[in-house]
Amino acid sequence: MNNSLSIIFYPKKTTSKHTNEAIIYARITYNGSRSDFTTSRKIEVSKWNSRTNSIRGNSGEARIIKRYLDDIRTRLYDIHDRLVREQKSISSKIIRDIYLGKEEREYKLVEIFNEHNDQMEGLIGKGFTKGTLQRYKACKKHIEDYLDFKFKVKDMPVKGVDYSFITGFEHYLKSQKECAHNTSIKYIVNFKKIIRIALANDWISNDPFFHWKGSWKSSDRDYLNDEELKRLSEKDFDIPRLDLVRDMFVFSCYTGLAFADIEKLSENDIISNGDQRWIKTKRKKTNSLSSIPLLQIPENILVKYKDHPRVKLSDNVLPVMSNQKSNAYLKEIADLCRIKKNLTTHLARHTFATTVTLSKGVPIESVGKMLGHKSLKTTQIYAKVLDEKIAKDMQVVERNMRSAE
């Protein structure tokens, strides 16, 4: 492959039959490709020396044109040398466009990320949630930190992202940011969307993710068993904030609603169908419909808080605290209830799927409908957890049988 740069000039006769003039064109040849452009200078065809690719003679006109063409050649070589120094892409078209003032804009990675996040922020509630935006903002911050850590720069051309950049970012998340495996994969999947935007807009020509394969590691989903749930539900709390957070947790345990869905739950989401009251609401995370028969325990919680000041002043049916505060107070509640598990608002949803429904014989299809899962595969994760629990329980039975022999 020939990587040498060649610059020549040649005349191109005008279409007019009444003149012998020709326009001088420049031709750039690099790596086998050619790009031409007009120099906007005219000469008589008879004055051009095709062997030297230059104007004949040494007249005043000839000297002016020679000097003009030499200046063009020098500027073209200077552009080439700059591209080499800056390790940028080089082609005859790129050199020509830069010379003509048509230099292609160089899109930067963080710049694209910022534009994406700004657009997403304007669509909150119109297809995107604040939680999704927060994850992309966190991912952008990790990219900025990685650029500073690895390359000592604040931003870089998106064309510089390659397979090694992606694998290096994954290693950085795990080693420097101490992110768990699945958390790291989630950030990289977010980052992949930014690269897809660059691909779609032809800001890059190759997909650096082509050879990258992310794999998710299955994780145990903790939940409360019947005894733990009963102990927590019946515990008397003298502190109002703990009583409130416990009630919201129990409400989730018996409805399967995620924290964000309880937070936005309104009277419009609760309907009556004969003697049965139902919660029918679209999940904030996926916009899929959850249909849940309202059991007596969550019904009692709704009655308990119907006159709460925050409920009366809003469209919501429950006075939910922030997720951060709720999770902090759940740690206190766990200690007071002698529960060794890490109580979080999301653990309540797992408890509904396992202890409250699947373990009581509710079909997995019905559980998936109540949880608002779009795919049964998601619900099957909870069934797997139950299988593990059954296996452990049977091991206890096996040991007891052996000890009785």
C-alpha positions in Angstrom: 0.0 0.0 0.0 1.4 3.4 -1.0 1.1 5.9 1.8 3.1 8.7 0.0 1.5 12.0 -0.7 1.5 13.3 -4.3 0.4 16.8 -5.4 0.2 17.8 -9.1 -1.5 20.5 -11.1 -3.2 20.1 -14.5 -5.3 22.3 -16.8 -8.9 21.5 -17.6 -10.3 23.2 -20.6 -13.5 25.2 -20.2 -16.6 24.2 -22.0 -16.6 27.4 -24.1 -15.8 26.8 -27.8 -14.8 30.4 -28.2 -11.7 30.4 -25.9 -8.5 28.4 -25.6 -8.4 28.9 -21.8 -8.2 26.2 -19.2 -8.7 26.3 -15.4 -5.7 24.9 -13.4 -6.8 22.1 -11.0 -4.9 20.6 -8.1 -4.9 16.8 -7.6 -4.0 15.3 -4.2 -3.2 11.6 -4.3 -2.8 9.7 -1.0 -3.0 6.0 -0.2 -4.3 5.3 -3.7 -7.2 7.8 -3.5 -7.5 11.1 -5.4 -9.2 14.3 -4.7 -9.2 17.3 -7.1 -10.1 21.0 -6.6 -9.9 24.1 -8.7 -7.2 26.7 -8.0 -9.4 29.3 -9.7 -6.5 30.3 -12.0 -6.8 30.3 -15.8 -4.2 30.0 -18.5 -4.0 29.4 -22.2 -3.8 25.6 -22.8 -0.7 26.2 -25.1 1.2 27.7 -22.1 1.0 24.5 -20.0 3.9 22.1 -19.8 2.3 18.6 -19.2 5.7 17.0 -18.6 6.6 19.3 -15.7 2.9 20.0 -14.7 3.7 23.7 -14.7 3.3 26.8 -16.8 5.9 27.4 -19.4 8.3 30.3 -19.5 9.5 32.9 -17.1 7.3 35.8 -17.8 5.8 37.9 -15.1 2.5 36.1 -15.4 4.3 32.7 -15.3 6.2 33.6 -12.2 3.0 34.8 -10.4 1.2 31.5 -11.2 4.2 29.3 -10.3 4.5 31.1 -6.9 0.7 30.7 -6.4 0.8 27.0 -7.1 3.9 26.5 -4.9 2.0 28.2 -2.1 -0.9 25.7 -2.5 1.5 22.8 -2.6 3.3 24.0 0.6 0.0 24.5 2.4 -1.2 21.0 1.4 2.0 19.4 2.7 1.7 21.4 5.9 -1.8 20.1 6.5 -0.6 16.5 5.9 2.3 17.0 8.3 -0.1 18.4 11.0 -2.4 15.4 10.6 0.5 13.0 11.0 1.8 14.8 14.2 -1.7 14.8 15.7 -2.2 11.2 14.8 -5.5 12.0 13.0 -7.1 10.2 10.1 -5.5 11.1 6.7 -7.0 10.9 3.2 -6.8 13.0 0.1 -10.4 14.2 0.8 -9.5 15.2 4.4 -6.5 17.2 3.2 -8.5 18.9 0.4 -11.4 19.8 2.7 -9.1 21.3 5.4 -7.4 23.4 2.7 -10.8 24.6 1.4 -12.0 25.4 4.9 -14.4 22.5 5.1 -12.6 20.7 7.9 -14.9 18.1 9.4 -16.0 18.8 12.9 -14.3 16.5 15.4 -16.9 15.1 17.8 -15.8 14.6 21.4 -16.9 11.8 23.7 -18.0 13.8 26.8 -19.5 16.4 24.5 -21.8 13.8 22.9 -22.6 12.4 26.4 -23.6 15.9 27.7 -25.8 16.5 24.7 -27.5 13.1 25.2 -28.1 13.7 28.9 -29.5 17.2 28.2 -32.0 15.8 25.7 -33.0 13.0 28.1 -33.6 15.5 30.9 -36.0 17.3 28.6 -38.0 14.1 28.2 -38.4 13.2 31.9 -41.9 11.9 32.2 -42.2 11.5 28.5 -40.6 8.1 28.1 -37.7 8.5 30.5 -37.5 8.6 34.3 -35.2 10.5 36.7 -33.6 7.3 37.7 -32.6 6.5 34.1 -31.1 10.0 33.7 -29.2 9.6 37.0 -27.6 6.4 35.7 -26.4 8.1 32.5 -25.1 11.1 34.5 -23.2 8.7 36.8 -21.8 6.8 33.7 -20.7 10.1 32.2 -18.9 11.0 35.5 -17.1 7.6 35.4 -16.0 8.2 31.8 -14.6 11.6 32.8 -12.8 10.1 35.7 -11.4 7.3 33.5 -10.2 9.8 30.9 -8.3 11.7 33.6 -7.0 8.5 35.2 -5.9 6.8 32.0 -5.1 9.6 29.5 -4.8 12.7 31.6 -7.4 14.5 29.5 -10.8 16.0 30.1 -12.2 14.8 26.8 -11.2 13.0 23.7 -12.4 12.4 20.1 -15.1 9.7 19.9 -13.0 8.2 17.1 -10.4 7.3 19.7 -12.7 4.9 21.4 -11.7 1.3 20.6 -12.0 -2.2 22.0 -9.1 -1.6 24.4 -10.8 1.6 25.7 -13.9 -0.4 26.5 -12.1 -3.2 28.3 -9.9 -0.7 30.1 -13.0 1.2 31.3 -14.5 -2.1 32.5 -11.3 -2.9 34.5 -11.3 0.7 35.8 -14.8 0.5 37.1 -14.1 -2.8 39.0 -10.6 -1.9 40.3 -10.7 1.8 40.9 -14.4 2.5 41.4 -14.9 -0.9 43.2 -18.2 -1.5 41.2 -19.6 -5.0 41.3 -19.6 -7.0 38.0 -23.2 -6.4 37.1 -23.0 -2.7 38.0 -19.9 -2.3 35.8 -21.8 -4.1 32.9 -24.7 -1.7 33.3 -22.5 1.3 33.0 -20.8 -0.1 29.9 -24.2 -0.8 28.3 -25.1 2.9 29.0 -21.9 3.9 27.4 -22.6 1.7 24.4 -25.7 3.8 23.7 -23.5 6.9 23.3 -21.3 5.1 20.8 -24.4 3.9 18.9 -25.4 7.6 18.6 -21.9 8.4 17.1 -22.3 5.4 14.7 -25.8 6.5 13.6 -24.5 10.0 12.8 -21.4 8.7 10.9 -19.1 10.4 13.4 -17.3 7.1 13.6 -17.0 4.4 10.9 -16.4 1.3 13.0 -18.2 -0.1 16.1 -15.7 -0.5 18.9 -18.2 -2.7 20.7 -18.3 -5.3 17.8 -16.1 -7.8 19.7 -17.2 -6.8 23.3 -19.5 -9.3 24.9 -20.9 -8.4 28.3 -22.1 -11.2 30.6 -24.4 -10.9 33.6 -23.7 -12.8 36.7 -26.7 -14.3 38.5 -27.1 -12.9 41.9 -29.1 -14.2 44.9 -32.2 -12.2 45.6 -32.8 -12.0 49.3 -36.3 -11.9 50.8 -38.0 -12.2 54.1 -39.5 -15.6 55.1 -42.9 -16.0 56.7 -41.6 -15.7 60.2 -39.5 -12.6 59.6 -42.3 -10.9 57.7 -44.8 -11.6 60.6 -42.3 -10.4 63.2 -41.7 -7.1 61.3 -45.4 -6.6 60.5 -46.5 -7.0 64.1 -43.7 -5.0 65.7 -44.9 -1.9 67.7 -42.8 1.2 67.1 -42.9 4.2 69.3 -41.0 6.3 66.7 -43.4 7.6 64.0 -40.8 7.7 61.2 -40.0 4.0 61.8 -43.7 3.1 62.0 -44.3 4.9 58.7 -41.3 3.3 56.8 -42.2 -0.2 58.2 -45.8 0.3 56.9 -44.6 1.3 53.4 -42.3 -1.7 53.4 -45.1 -4.1 54.4 -47.4 -2.5 51.7 -44.7 -3.4 49.1 -44.4 -6.9 50.5 -48.1 -7.6 49.9 -48.5 -5.7 46.6 -45.1 -6.3 44.9 -44.9 -2.6 43.9 -41.5 -1.1 43.6 -40.7 2.0 45.7 -41.1 4.4 42.8 -44.6 3.0 42.1 -45.8 3.2 45.7 -44.5 6.8 45.7 -46.7 7.8 42.8 -49.7 5.6 43.7 -53.0 7.5 43.5 -56.7 6.9 43.9 -56.9 6.6 40.1 -54.7 3.5 40.3 -57.1 1.7 42.7 -60.3 0.3 41.1 -63.2 -1.8 42.3 -64.3 -4.9 40.5 -67.3 -6.3 42.3 -66.2 -7.1 45.9 -62.5 -7.1 45.0 -60.4 -3.9 44.9 -57.5 -3.9 42.5 -54.3 -1.9 42.0 -53.8 -1.3 38.3 -50.9 1.0 37.6 -48.1 1.3 35.0 -44.7 0.7 36.4 -42.5 3.8 36.4 -39.5 1.9 35.3 -40.9 0.0 32.3 -44.3 1.5 31.7 -45.8 -2.0 31.8 -49.1 -2.6 33.6 -49.2 -4.2 37.0 -52.5 -5.7 38.0 -52.7 -6.6 41.7 -55.6 -7.7 43.9 -55.6 -5.6 47.0 -55.2 -7.9 50.0 -56.5 -6.9 53.5 -53.1 -6.0 55.0 -52.2 -3.3 52.4 -55.9 -2.2 52.4 -55.6 -1.6 56.2 -52.4 0.5 55.5 -54.3 2.6 53.0 -57.1 3.2 55.6 -54.5 4.1 58.3 -53.0 6.9 56.2 -56.0 8.3 54.4 -56.2 11.3 56.7 -52.4 11.9 56.8 -51.7 15.6 56.1 -49.4 14.8 53.2 -52.0 12.5 51.6 -54.7 15.1 52.0 -52.5 17.7 50.3 -51.6 15.5 47.3 -53.1 13.0 44.8 -51.1 10.2 46.4 -52.6 7.6 48.7 -49.5 7.1 50.9 -47.1 9.5 52.6 -43.9 7.9 51.3 -40.5 9.2 52.5 -37.6 9.4 50.1 -35.9 6.2 49.0 -32.7 7.2 50.7 -34.3 7.9 54.0 -36.5 4.8 53.8 -33.4 2.5 53.3 -31.6 4.2 56.1 -34.5 3.7 58.5 -35.0 0.1 57.4 -31.5 -0.6 58.8 -32.8 0.5 62.3 -36.0 -1.5 61.8 -34.0 -4.7 60.9 -32.0 -4.3 64.1 -35.1 -3.8 66.3 -36.8 -6.8 64.7 -33.7 -9.0 65.0 -33.5 -9.5 61.2 -30.0 -10.1 60.0 -30.8 -9.5 56.3 -30.0 -6.2 54.6 -33.5 -4.6 54.4 -34.0 -2.3 51.5 -37.2 -1.0 49.8 -36.6 -3.4 46.9 -36.2 -6.5 49.1 -40.0 -6.0 49.8 -40.7 -6.7 46.1 -38.6 -9.8 46.3 -40.5 -10.9 49.4 -43.8 -10.5 47.5 -42.6 -12.6 44.6 -41.3 -15.4 46.8 -42.8 -15.7 50.3 -46.2 -14.1 49.6 -47.0 -15.6 46.2 -44.8 -18.3 44.6 -44.3 -20.2 47.8 -48.0 -20.2 48.4 -48.8 -21.8 45.0 -49.6 -18.7 43.0 -48.8 -19.6 39.3 -45.6 -17.9 38.0 -47.6 -16.4 35.1 -49.9 -14.6 37.6 -46.9 -13.4 39.7 -45.3 -12.0 36.5 -48.5 -10.1 35.7 -48.7 -8.6 39.2 -45.1 -7.6 39.1 -45.5 -6.0 35.7 -42.8 -8.1 34.1 -42.7 -7.9 30.3 -40.9 -11.3 30.1 -41.6 -14.5 32.1 -37.8 -15.0 32.2 -37.6 -12.1 34.7 -40.1 -13.8 37.0 -38.4 -17.1 36.7 -35.4 -15.7 38.6 -37.6 -15.8 41.7 -38.6 -19.3 41.0 -34.9 -20.2 40.9 -34.5 -18.6 44.3 -37.3 -20.8 45.6 -35.8 -23.9 44.2 -32.6 -23.1 46.0 -34.6 -22.6 49.2 -36.4 -25.9 48.7 -33.1 -27.7 48.2 -31.6 -26.3 51.4 -34.8 -27.3 53.3 -34.6 -30.8 52.0 -31.0 -31.1 53.0 -32.1 -30.3 56.6 -34.7 -33.1 56.3 -32.0 -35.5 55.0 -29.7 -34.7 57.9 -32.6 -35.2 60.4 -33.5 -38.6 58.9 -29.8 -39.7 59.1 -29.5 -38.6 62.7 -32.7 -40.6 63.6 -31.3 -43.8 62.2 
